[in-house]
């Protein structure tokens, strides 16, 4: 899993004066950890958050006391603590959209032979909140908590396409401020995504993130008032050629979203067949 090479940008959808600065900085420290990190040292936290050493020391001490971090005195490094893990899993387990979507996503993964994932925005990145894989040995090894760039992926571009315009403009402005050297590329990608979604109802990424990955994505705004999410279907090019993405994955993904919306409206828990249930249980065991 890639490491961040730029400081985490604090949220700015509201006026800066409305944020509790100590809370924002503490959350920046927790967000510095990625699924690929076993532990982080002070210098890594400084580089990833952009916070001064004294602030890092003060906040990590507080987070340790509350159980959100664990400190290894032999290595001089921090790990995510049980309070953080509990908070994350509580959020996912109480999310009706994730719960009701997973059986449908798993069925689609079996049908297409590629990964099906759901993500939400966190700053300038998308974060996996659900991921279902087929039984094929070759598939994308991304898990819940994995982060993707919002402007280079079908998940992120689909999410941007469905955002309220004024909020999207603020996010794009932050993207350009954070990545001035790729301004034109970012704008082209976002404009292309908006045009594709307006014309066809989906957004595609064919080798735009990694050259060997193709995927299509669609936004989903739950009828129960839950936050906007995006769902994608894709994988390595051998399993997800462009023609299959457009002719097969897109209509199947559209049917999934329609069925998910119907189930949310009817508030009926989706049944699982034996194969889907077995895979879901195994994935839960692996993630736990």
One Martini backbone bead per residue (centre of mass of N, CA, C, O) as a GRO file, in nm:
protein
  288
    1UNK     BB    1   0.097   0.036   0.022
    2UNK     BB    2   0.084   0.348  -0.004
    3UNK     BB    3   0.236   0.647   0.084
    4UNK     BB    4   0.233   0.941   0.208
    5UNK     BB    5   0.385   1.261   0.065
    6UNK     BB    6   0.169   1.442   0.214
    7UNK     BB    7   0.010   1.635   0.398
    8UNK     BB    8  -0.263   1.646   0.575
    9UNK     BB    9  -0.570   1.782   0.512
   10UNK     BB   10  -0.771   1.976   0.657
   11UNK     BB   11  -1.074   2.047   0.697
   12UNK     BB   12  -1.280   2.305   0.477
   13UNK     BB   13  -1.604   2.327   0.453
   14UNK     BB   14  -1.565   2.519   0.677
   15UNK     BB   15  -1.500   2.744   0.885
   16UNK     BB   16  -1.218   2.755   1.072
   17UNK     BB   17  -1.365   2.864   1.344
   18UNK     BB   18  -1.544   2.583   1.371
   19UNK     BB   19  -1.286   2.449   1.469
   20UNK     BB   20  -1.121   2.224   1.675
   21UNK     BB   21  -0.789   2.216   1.669
   22UNK     BB   22  -0.713   1.974   1.851
   23UNK     BB   23  -0.900   1.772   1.714
   24UNK     BB   24  -0.794   1.793   1.427
   25UNK     BB   25  -0.500   1.708   1.496
   26UNK     BB   26  -0.567   1.433   1.620
   27UNK     BB   27  -0.700   1.321   1.359
   28UNK     BB   28  -0.451   1.347   1.179
   29UNK     BB   29  -0.291   1.130   1.322
   30UNK     BB   30  -0.487   0.892   1.270
   31UNK     BB   31  -0.489   0.938   0.950
   32UNK     BB   32  -0.183   0.857   0.898
   33UNK     BB   33  -0.288   0.580   0.903
   34UNK     BB   34  -0.254   0.285   0.724
   35UNK     BB   35  -0.309  -0.042   0.629
   36UNK     BB   36   0.025  -0.069   0.586
   37UNK     BB   37   0.059   0.005   0.893
   38UNK     BB   38   0.202  -0.090   1.193
   39UNK     BB   39   0.386   0.172   1.236
   40UNK     BB   40   0.482   0.497   1.388
   41UNK     BB   41   0.680   0.766   1.399
   42UNK     BB   42   0.741   1.087   1.464
   43UNK     BB   43   0.853   1.166   1.183
   44UNK     BB   44   0.616   1.050   1.019
   45UNK     BB   45   0.399   1.227   1.149
   46UNK     BB   46   0.519   1.495   1.066
   47UNK     BB   47   0.516   1.444   0.754
   48UNK     BB   48   0.199   1.367   0.730
   49UNK     BB   49   0.080   1.637   0.891
   50UNK     BB   50   0.270   1.907   0.952
   51UNK     BB   51   0.342   1.892   1.243
   52UNK     BB   52   0.486   1.968   1.518
   53UNK     BB   53   0.658   1.805   1.758
   54UNK     BB   54   0.511   1.917   2.010
   55UNK     BB   55   0.227   1.842   1.913
   56UNK     BB   56   0.268   1.542   1.878
   57UNK     BB   57   0.344   1.481   2.173
   58UNK     BB   58   0.084   1.588   2.308
   59UNK     BB   59  -0.130   1.416   2.143
   60UNK     BB   60  -0.020   1.128   2.185
   61UNK     BB   61  -0.056   1.129   2.489
   62UNK     BB   62  -0.364   1.154   2.481
   63UNK     BB   63  -0.422   0.905   2.293
   64UNK     BB   64  -0.302   0.699   2.485
   65UNK     BB   65  -0.491   0.751   2.733
   66UNK     BB   66  -0.759   0.674   2.541
   67UNK     BB   67  -0.669   0.425   2.330
   68UNK     BB   68  -0.588   0.523   2.022
   69UNK     BB   69  -0.299   0.445   2.119
   70UNK     BB   70   0.015   0.265   2.089
   71UNK     BB   71   0.324   0.210   2.267
   72UNK     BB   72   0.664   0.128   2.170
   73UNK     BB   73   0.953   0.151   2.357
   74UNK     BB   74   1.160  -0.011   2.183
   75UNK     BB   75   1.084   0.147   1.899
   76UNK     BB   76   0.934   0.425   1.915
   77UNK     BB   77   0.621   0.346   1.841
   78UNK     BB   78   0.303   0.361   1.681
   79UNK     BB   79  -0.032   0.233   1.731
   80UNK     BB   80  -0.328   0.131   1.688
   81UNK     BB   81  -0.597   0.132   1.895
   82UNK     BB   82  -0.888   0.002   2.027
   83UNK     BB   83  -1.062   0.262   2.005
   84UNK     BB   84  -1.032   0.296   1.698
   85UNK     BB   85  -1.136   0.022   1.609
   86UNK     BB   86  -1.414   0.042   1.745
   87UNK     BB   87  -1.511   0.293   1.595
   88UNK     BB   88  -1.497   0.182   1.306
   89UNK     BB   89  -1.681  -0.073   1.344
   90UNK     BB   90  -1.929   0.079   1.445
   91UNK     BB   91  -1.979   0.240   1.186
   92UNK     BB   92  -2.015  -0.004   0.993
   93UNK     BB   93  -2.232  -0.179   1.153
   94UNK     BB   94  -2.446   0.081   1.144
   95UNK     BB   95  -2.450   0.063   0.828
   96UNK     BB   96  -2.700  -0.007   0.613
   97UNK     BB   97  -2.566   0.013   0.335
   98UNK     BB   98  -2.338  -0.185   0.380
   99UNK     BB   99  -2.503  -0.428   0.474
  100UNK     BB  100  -2.697  -0.441   0.211
  101UNK     BB  101  -2.464  -0.444  -0.013
  102UNK     BB  102  -2.270  -0.691   0.022
  103UNK     BB  103  -2.432  -0.924  -0.111
  104UNK     BB  104  -2.450  -0.783  -0.388
  105UNK     BB  105  -2.145  -0.748  -0.430
  106UNK     BB  106  -2.068  -1.047  -0.414
  107UNK     BB  107  -2.235  -1.141  -0.653
  108UNK     BB  108  -2.091  -0.958  -0.861
  109UNK     BB  109  -1.809  -1.076  -0.820
  110UNK     BB  110  -1.883  -1.359  -0.919
  111UNK     BB  111  -1.993  -1.278  -1.205
  112UNK     BB  112  -1.722  -1.106  -1.302
  113UNK     BB  113  -1.431  -1.164  -1.148
  114UNK     BB  114  -1.428  -0.901  -0.967
  115UNK     BB  115  -1.410  -0.623  -0.792
  116UNK     BB  116  -1.620  -0.480  -0.525
  117UNK     BB  117  -1.666  -0.133  -0.424
  118UNK     BB  118  -1.691   0.092  -0.139
  119UNK     BB  119  -1.697   0.459  -0.102
  120UNK     BB  120  -1.561   0.741   0.077
  121UNK     BB  121  -1.495   1.057   0.170
  122UNK     BB  122  -1.152   1.183   0.267
  123UNK     BB  123  -1.109   1.459   0.157
  124UNK     BB  124  -0.880   1.370  -0.115
  125UNK     BB  125  -1.010   1.084  -0.056
  126UNK     BB  126  -1.079   0.743  -0.078
  127UNK     BB  127  -1.267   0.504   0.126
  128UNK     BB  128  -1.299   0.192   0.219
  129UNK     BB  129  -1.614   0.021   0.340
  130UNK     BB  130  -1.616  -0.198   0.102
  131UNK     BB  131  -1.519  -0.546  -0.004
  132UNK     BB  132  -1.542  -0.764  -0.294
  133UNK     BB  133  -1.449  -1.092  -0.395
  134UNK     BB  134  -1.355  -1.329  -0.577
  135UNK     BB  135  -1.226  -1.670  -0.634
  136UNK     BB  136  -0.992  -1.564  -0.764
  137UNK     BB  137  -0.641  -1.540  -0.736
  138UNK     BB  138  -0.675  -1.272  -0.912
  139UNK     BB  139  -0.668  -0.962  -0.732
  140UNK     BB  140  -0.747  -0.695  -0.557
  141UNK     BB  141  -0.556  -0.586  -0.257
  142UNK     BB  142  -0.810  -0.444  -0.109
  143UNK     BB  143  -0.936  -0.279   0.184
  144UNK     BB  144  -1.065  -0.178   0.448
  145UNK     BB  145  -0.921   0.158   0.444
  146UNK     BB  146  -0.844   0.211   0.180
  147UNK     BB  147  -0.673   0.443  -0.036
  148UNK     BB  148  -0.776   0.690  -0.287
  149UNK     BB  149  -0.766   0.887  -0.542
  150UNK     BB  150  -1.016   1.101  -0.647
  151UNK     BB  151  -0.900   1.178  -0.960
  152UNK     BB  152  -0.793   0.862  -1.061
  153UNK     BB  153  -1.078   0.732  -1.002
  154UNK     BB  154  -1.389   0.602  -1.038
  155UNK     BB  155  -1.480   0.652  -0.751
  156UNK     BB  156  -1.405   0.954  -0.724
  157UNK     BB  157  -1.544   1.065  -0.985
  158UNK     BB  158  -1.827   0.968  -0.912
  159UNK     BB  159  -1.852   1.129  -0.654
  160UNK     BB  160  -1.807   1.412  -0.774
  161UNK     BB  161  -2.055   1.404  -0.975
  162UNK     BB  162  -2.269   1.395  -0.709
  163UNK     BB  163  -2.202   1.650  -0.597
  164UNK     BB  164  -2.236   1.938  -0.477
  165UNK     BB  165  -2.116   2.198  -0.645
  166UNK     BB  166  -1.986   2.377  -0.422
  167UNK     BB  167  -1.828   2.145  -0.290
  168UNK     BB  168  -1.672   2.053  -0.537
  169UNK     BB  169  -1.521   2.320  -0.581
  170UNK     BB  170  -1.364   2.305  -0.313
  171UNK     BB  171  -1.220   2.038  -0.367
  172UNK     BB  172  -1.079   2.123  -0.629
  173UNK     BB  173  -0.923   2.358  -0.507
  174UNK     BB  174  -0.757   2.179  -0.312
  175UNK     BB  175  -0.627   2.004  -0.525
  176UNK     BB  176  -0.474   2.235  -0.672
  177UNK     BB  177  -0.316   2.336  -0.422
  178UNK     BB  178  -0.177   2.048  -0.366
  179UNK     BB  179  -0.143   2.004  -0.713
  180UNK     BB  180   0.001   2.221  -0.919
  181UNK     BB  181   0.158   2.030  -1.135
  182UNK     BB  182  -0.151   1.881  -1.207
  183UNK     BB  183  -0.386   2.066  -1.295
  184UNK     BB  184  -0.468   1.983  -1.587
  185UNK     BB  185  -0.514   1.680  -1.526
  186UNK     BB  186  -0.735   1.713  -1.318
  187UNK     BB  187  -0.940   1.872  -1.490
  188UNK     BB  188  -0.971   1.660  -1.713
  189UNK     BB  189  -1.072   1.427  -1.536
  190UNK     BB  190  -1.322   1.569  -1.417
  191UNK     BB  191  -1.460   1.653  -1.680
  192UNK     BB  192  -1.485   1.366  -1.791
  193UNK     BB  193  -1.654   1.251  -1.557
  194UNK     BB  194  -1.895   1.447  -1.581
  195UNK     BB  195  -1.965   1.377  -1.875
  196UNK     BB  196  -2.009   1.071  -1.843
  197UNK     BB  197  -2.234   1.087  -1.630
  198UNK     BB  198  -2.433   1.265  -1.793
  199UNK     BB  199  -2.450   1.059  -2.045
  200UNK     BB  200  -2.416   0.743  -1.892
  201UNK     BB  201  -2.397   0.702  -1.557
  202UNK     BB  202  -2.074   0.681  -1.565
  203UNK     BB  203  -1.734   0.595  -1.461
  204UNK     BB  204  -1.403   0.573  -1.598
  205UNK     BB  205  -1.089   0.368  -1.549
  206UNK     BB  206  -0.820   0.332  -1.790
  207UNK     BB  207  -0.516   0.341  -1.649
  208UNK     BB  208  -0.506   0.608  -1.452
  209UNK     BB  209  -0.378   0.493  -1.197
  210UNK     BB  210  -0.315   0.209  -1.305
  211UNK     BB  211  -0.220   0.057  -1.601
  212UNK     BB  212  -0.359  -0.242  -1.498
  213UNK     BB  213  -0.638  -0.080  -1.438
  214UNK     BB  214  -0.992  -0.141  -1.451
  215UNK     BB  215  -1.290   0.078  -1.413
  216UNK     BB  216  -1.620   0.123  -1.276
  217UNK     BB  217  -1.850   0.394  -1.172
  218UNK     BB  218  -2.098   0.481  -0.911
  219UNK     BB  219  -2.319   0.662  -0.759
  220UNK     BB  220  -2.478   0.676  -0.417
  221UNK     BB  221  -2.797   0.787  -0.285
  222UNK     BB  222  -2.950   0.730  -0.017
  223UNK     BB  223  -3.289   0.713   0.099
  224UNK     BB  224  -3.205   0.730   0.427
  225UNK     BB  225  -2.973   0.975   0.444
  226UNK     BB  226  -2.718   0.882   0.377
  227UNK     BB  227  -2.426   0.908   0.257
  228UNK     BB  228  -2.245   0.938   0.001
  229UNK     BB  229  -2.148   0.702  -0.253
  230UNK     BB  230  -1.924   0.461  -0.416
  231UNK     BB  231  -1.929   0.215  -0.687
  232UNK     BB  232  -1.717  -0.054  -0.797
  233UNK     BB  233  -1.587  -0.227  -1.102
  234UNK     BB  234  -1.277  -0.421  -1.099
  235UNK     BB  235  -0.937  -0.470  -1.251
  236UNK     BB  236  -0.742  -0.629  -1.420
  237UNK     BB  237  -0.724  -0.628  -1.760
  238UNK     BB  238  -0.766  -0.934  -1.810
  239UNK     BB  239  -1.051  -0.919  -1.635
  240UNK     BB  240  -1.098  -0.589  -1.736
  241UNK     BB  241  -1.189  -0.508  -2.007
  242UNK     BB  242  -1.332  -0.255  -2.165
  243UNK     BB  243  -1.574  -0.406  -2.290
  244UNK     BB  244  -1.671  -0.540  -2.024
  245UNK     BB  245  -1.716  -0.287  -1.859
  246UNK     BB  246  -1.942  -0.170  -2.049
  247UNK     BB  247  -2.129  -0.430  -2.131
  248UNK     BB  248  -2.137  -0.562  -1.823
  249UNK     BB  249  -2.071  -0.399  -1.559
  250UNK     BB  250  -2.261  -0.156  -1.583
  251UNK     BB  251  -2.544  -0.297  -1.581
  252UNK     BB  252  -2.490  -0.455  -1.315
  253UNK     BB  253  -2.444  -0.204  -1.138
  254UNK     BB  254  -2.718  -0.076  -1.186
  255UNK     BB  255  -2.884  -0.309  -1.062
  256UNK     BB  256  -2.762  -0.291  -0.782
  257UNK     BB  257  -2.860  -0.002  -0.714
  258UNK     BB  258  -3.159  -0.056  -0.749
  259UNK     BB  259  -3.180  -0.281  -0.534
  260UNK     BB  260  -3.072  -0.117  -0.297
  261UNK     BB  261  -3.291   0.099  -0.301
  262UNK     BB  262  -3.529  -0.092  -0.259
  263UNK     BB  263  -3.434  -0.209   0.017
  264UNK     BB  264  -3.426   0.060   0.167
  265UNK     BB  265  -3.722   0.135   0.125
  266UNK     BB  266  -3.830  -0.154   0.247
  267UNK     BB  267  -3.658  -0.264   0.486
  268UNK     BB  268  -3.513  -0.532   0.372
  269UNK     BB  269  -3.335  -0.797   0.435
  270UNK     BB  270  -3.093  -0.952   0.272
  271UNK     BB  271  -3.035  -1.238   0.130
  272UNK     BB  272  -2.824  -1.530   0.166
  273UNK     BB  273  -2.638  -1.735   0.024
  274UNK     BB  274  -2.413  -1.973   0.100
  275UNK     BB  275  -2.171  -1.861  -0.054
  276UNK     BB  276  -2.187  -1.564   0.036
  277UNK     BB  277  -2.177  -1.617   0.342
  278UNK     BB  278  -1.902  -1.761   0.350
  279UNK     BB  279  -1.733  -1.526   0.233
  280UNK     BB  280  -1.815  -1.309   0.440
  281UNK     BB  281  -1.702  -1.459   0.686
  282UNK     BB  282  -1.408  -1.482   0.587
  283UNK     BB  283  -1.356  -1.179   0.556
  284UNK     BB  284  -1.415  -1.101   0.847
  285UNK     BB  285  -1.187  -1.276   0.965
  286UNK     BB  286  -0.952  -1.138   0.812
  287UNK     BB  287  -1.012  -0.842   0.915
  288UNK     BB  288  -1.004  -0.930   1.231
   0.00000   0.00000   0.00000
